[in-house]
Amino acid sequence: MDRPDIAEGQRILRLIAAPSTWTNRRVESVEFLDDQAVRKRISVDLDVPESTPCVPLALLAKEILVDLDTVDETGRPLPVLTRGENTKVAWAALAAAAQKPLDEQGLDLDQQLLTDLRALVSSDVDEAQEVFENLLASHPHADLLHEDASFMRLASQLIHNFLFLVRLDASPRERRILKFSYRAVLESPGVLSGALASIGFRRVSLLFDVPALGTSASYHFECEAPEDLEIEEGVLLVDDDEQVITGESSIRGSRVHMYLPGTVSPEAEKSAIIFVQRSRTGFVRIAALSAIFSSAVLTFFWNHLSTVANQPDRVTAILLVIPGLLSLLASRPGEHRLASRFFFGTRVLVAVSGLLAYSAAATLAIALDERELGRLWETLVYLSWATSALLFLGLVRLDSLVDQGWAVILELWLWLERRKGGHT
């Protein structure tokens, strides 16, 4: 069996151990493709660290990269290492990390250890985890490896990730900007959270893993919501058990830009969170107003039901117009699929509002006595106003009202405490 190129592994190890020394700026942006996928675009502004055939641009999850595109600052395509080539480089880096604590004790890398390290970097997550656990449990020098923080950190990273390496023809210290992008899965909110968001009762938080956060002199994360959606808040979050660090953020309309300078602990949990909500203008506002109008019409006819029953044809024609208008309102061709998910609950309520008007018209075509007709219309009117109330609360955002309510209660409590303190 061939052996890893330890010299190459040591070079890569130096690069991934201190990426902020040669990476000036990293910008990650997210584009929503539909309700299930995003396109991640990453730009890396770097100083070529040393004479090198390849540069590690990122640690990416062990998944197939879909629609991968890698270019330099001129738009020229850059070659990406194949899986076999990538495995050799990552294996060499991990072997170099393992060699350090063994060298200190005058020991060598044995063949079994090299075999296990290669299996770790080339296997899927579950198999790699099993290989690593067996290595730490059975290898005669496992204690030395376990006590070396650098080896343990790199091994843990390569269990779940792979080194994304590109070939680069450049001189040492040359300033370059390299870019790559790929399609990724968009994590869906829970069923209850999604249902409440679709009628406007709450916002939705979307979480993005950003393992490269804190590996460059400055880090930027950008995201723009599709049309008819808004980004209410964005947070870059670093949790390293000792403290929680949040980056700066600014929001302009549907676009958020988040920024964090400096480096952070490689062991920290790092994520970008954006809070998305529906725009309160356009469709949502018209839907609420239309439902309220429909409820008002039903209420008016209910209060004059004896007159309505004597001329049902004219009233029926008016009531049948309402479902048609509401169906036109609910139809929005060309809408982004993520926006459609956020508006699904509202569309259901609009359909219910139209169905109630249609049902009221249908009762006039049935031979019912005045009392039974009155009870049916009373039920339909109450249901119509309940539907309108749900649409109105979705328009004003129920969770915002709750938050404001708690804020008022808190202010009142503080005021009472101050008065109590003043009288003691």
N, C-alpha and C positions, 0 to 999 in steps of 0.2 A: 504493500500500500504506500502511496506517495505521502510525503510529509508536507506540512504547511510551510509557507515562506515566512519565517518568523520576522525577518527584517521588514517585509511588506506589512506584516501584522502590527509591528511596533509603530510604523509610520501612521497607519490608519488609527491605531489606538491613541496616538498623540492628538490626532485631529478630532476624534469623537470625545476625547476626555476634556478638551478645552475649546469648544467650537466658537466661543465668543471672542477668542484671540484672533480669529481670521474671518469671522462673519460679522459684517457691519450692521446689516439691517435685513429683517425678514418680514415679508408682507404676505399674509394669507387672506384670501377673499373667498366668499361662498356665493354661488349663484344657484337659485332654486330652479331646477329643471322641470319638476312636476311635484306632486304631493308625496313622492316616495324617493326621490333622488336629488342630489345636489352635484354641482361641479366645483371642486376645490381647485383654486389657482394659487400657486406659491411662487413668490419671487425672492431670490436670495442674492443679496448684494455682498460680495466677498472679495477679499484679497487672497489670491492664490497662495496658500501657505508655504509650499515648497515644490521642488520639481517632482511632479506626481503624474502618473498615468490616469488616475481616477480620483474623484472627490466625493465624499459622503454628504449628500444634500439633506438627508432626513432619515429618521427611523420610522418606518411605516408598518402598520399591522400586517400580519401574515395572511393577506388576502390577495386575490387576483386583482390587479389594477386594470380597470375598464376604461377604454378611451384615453389611454395615457398619451400625453404630448409633452415633449421636452425640447426646449429651444434656448439659444443664448440671447444676448441683448439685441442682436440684429435680426432675430427671427429664424436663424439658421438652426435646423434640427441638430440635437446632440445625441450621440449614441449612448444607450443605457446598457449596463452590463447584463448579460444573460443570467438565468437562474444558476447555472453551473459556475459561471465566473464569479457571481455574487457570493455563492456558497464558499468558494475557495478564499475569498478576501475576508469574509466574516469569520471563517474557521481560523485563518491566520491571526486575526485580531484577538479572538478568544484564547487561542493557544499562547499568544504573546502575553496576555493578561495572566494566564495560569502559570507561565514560566517564571514570572517574577518572584512569587513566594517560594517556589521550589528552588530557584537559584540561590536564594538566601540560605537554604539548608543544604546546598550542594547536591540537589536531586535533579533528575532529568524528567522530561516529558516521556512517559512510557506509551507504548502503542495502544493499550486499552483506553488510556485517558484521551489520546488523540482521536480514537474511534468514537468515543462518547461525545466529545466536543463537536465533532463533525455531524454526528446524528442530531445533536441539539440544534444546530443552526439550520439544518436542512429539513427537519421534520415539521409537521404541523404542531399547533400549540399543545394539544393533549399529549401527543407522543413525546414532544420535547420536554414537557414538564415531567413526564415519567422517567425519561432518560436522566434528567438532572437529579431527581430525587434518588434514583438508584445509584448515581455516581457519588452523591454525598453520603449515602448509607453504606456503600461497600468498598469504595476506593481506599487504599491504604494511606493516601496523603490527603484525604478529604478534609481533615481538620485544618490543615494549612490553607487549603483553598477557601474553606468556610470563613476563616478569620481575615481573609483579604477582601476589603470592602470594594476595591476596584473590580476584582474578578467577579464577585457576587452581583454587583450592579450590572455589569455588562452581560453576564450570563442571564440574569432575570430579564433584561431588555430583549435579548436575542431569542428567548423562549417565545415571546409574544410578537416580536417584530423582526423585520429584516432591514439591512442597510440598503438604502436607495443610493446607488453609486452611478455616476456618469463619467464618461471619458472626457478629458479636457486637455486640449493642446494650448498651454499658456506658460508664460514665464513666472518665476516666483515673485510674489508681491504685486503682480498685475491685478488691477481692479477689474472685476467682471460682475455681470448680472446674469444669473441663470434662472430660468423659469420652467416650471412643470405644472401640469394640471391633470386631473383624472376625475372620473365619475365615482361618487360614493353614495351609500344608502343614507337616507334621511330617517332618523329615528322618529317613530310615530308617538304622539302622546297617548296616554291611557284612554280607555274607552270612555270613562266618565269625564275626564278632563276634556277630551275631544268633543263630547256631546255638549258640555256646558259652553265650550268656546264657540261651537257652531250656532248657538243662539245668542252669543254675546255676553254670557254671564261671567266669563273670566277670560284672561289672556292665556296664551300657551307659551311655555318655556321650551326652547329648543337647545339641546346640549351638544356641543362639539368638542371632541378630544383634540387638544393642541399640545402634543408632547414636545414640540419644538419651542414652546414658550420659554423664554429665559435662556436660550442658547445663543443669543446674538446680542450685540450692543443695544439694539432696540428691536422691539417686536410689535407688529401692527396686525390687527384683525379687522376685516371689513365685510359687511354684508348688506345687501339691499333687498327689501321685501318686494314681492310681486305687486302689480297694480291692485288697488283696492284693499291692500293690507298695510299695516303700519308697524314699525318697530318702536315699542314704548320704552325699552331699556336694554342696555347691553352691559355685560360684566365679564372681565377677565379675572379668573379666580385661581389663586395659587394657595394650596393648603399643604404645608410641610410639617404638620403636627405641632410645631412650636408657635407658628403664627399664620394668620390668613392675610394674604396680600391681594389687593384688587387694583387693577389698572385704571387708567383714565379713559373716559369715553365721551363721545359727542354724537348727537343725533340730529340729522337734518332731514326732515320729512320721513321718507321710508328707508333711509340709509343710516347705518351706524358705523362709527370708526372707533376702535379701541386700541389703546397703546400702553405698553409697559416697557420702561427702560431697564437696562441692566440684566444681570443673570440671577437665577434662582437655583435652589437645590435640585439636583437631578432626581432625587427620590420623591419630590413633592408631587401631589396630584394637581394637574393643570387642566383647566377647561375654559371654554368660552360659552357663555349663556346669553341668548337673546330672547326677549319677551315680545311675542308677536300678538297683535290684536287686529280686529277688523276696523277698517275706516268707518267712521260714523256718518260720513256723507254718502251721497249717491244711493245705492240700492238699499242699504239698511234703513236710511231715513225714509225713503219713499215707501218701503214695505210697511214700516210702522204706521205712517200717516194713512196709507191706503186701508190697512186693517181697521184703524180707528174710524175712518169714514164709513167702511162697511158696517161696523158695529152701530154707528150713529144712525145709518139708514134703517137697519133692522129694528133699532129701538123706536125710531119714529113710527114705522109701520105697526109695531107691536102696540104702541099707545093708541093707535087708530085702527085696531084690528077689525072692529065691527064694520067700519067703512071699507077696509081692504077686502073683507070677505065678500062684499057686494060687487066689487069690480076687480076680480082676481087677475084678469088678463093683463091689464095695464101694469099692475104691481109686479106680476110674474116677469114681464118683459124687462122691467128695471132690475129686478134681482138677478136675472140671468146674465145681465151685462157685467155684473161684478166679478164672477169667476173668470170670465173671458179677459177682463182687464188685468186681474191678478196673475193669470197664466202668462200673459205677455210680459208682465213685470218680472216673473221668475225666470224667464228665458233670457240668457245672456250669452250669445255665441262668442267664441274666442276667449272666454275667461280662463285665466290660469288655473290649473287643476288644484293647486294648493289653496287658492282663494275659494274655489268651489267647495272644498272641504270645510272651510271656515263659514261658508254661507249655507251649508246643507240644512241645519236646523231651522234657520230663518225661512228657507224655501218650504220646508214641511209646514211651518206655522202659517205661511201665506196660503198654501194649498188648503189647510184646514179652514182658514177664514173664508176662502172661496166656496169650499164644500158646505159650510154652514149656510151661506147665502143661497146656494143651490137647493139645499134641503128645505129652507124656508119657502122657496118658490114651489117646491114639490108638494108641500103640505096644502097649498091652495088648490091643487088639482085633485085632492082627495076629499071625499064627502065626509067631513068631520063636523061634530056639533061644536058650538062656539066655545064651550068650556074646555073640551079636549084640545081644540085648536089653540086656545090661549095657553094651556099648559105646555104644549109643544113649543110654541113661540117663546115662552118665558125661558125654557131650557136652552133654546138656540141662542137667544140674546145673551144669557149669562155666559155660555161657552164662547160666544164671539168676543165679549169683553175680556174674558180670561185670556184668549189668544192675543188680543190687542195689547193687554197688559204685559204679557211675556215679550212681545216684540218691542214694546216701549222700554222695558227694563233692559233688554238687550241693546237698545240704542244708547241708553245712558250708562251702560255697564254696571251690572249689579255689584260686582266686586269693588268697583270704585266707590259706589254708594256705601257699601259696608265699611271700607277703609275710612271714608270721610266720617261715617257715624262713630267709629271707634276713636277717631281723632277728636271729635266734638266731646265725647264722653271723657277722654283723657284730659282735655283742656278744662272741662267742668270740674273734674276731680282735683286738678292742680289748683284751680281757683278756690275751691272749698277748703283745701289744705292751707292755702295762704291765708284765707279768712280765719281759719281755726287758729293758725299760728299768731295772727294779729291780736286775737282776744285772750291769749294765754299770758 
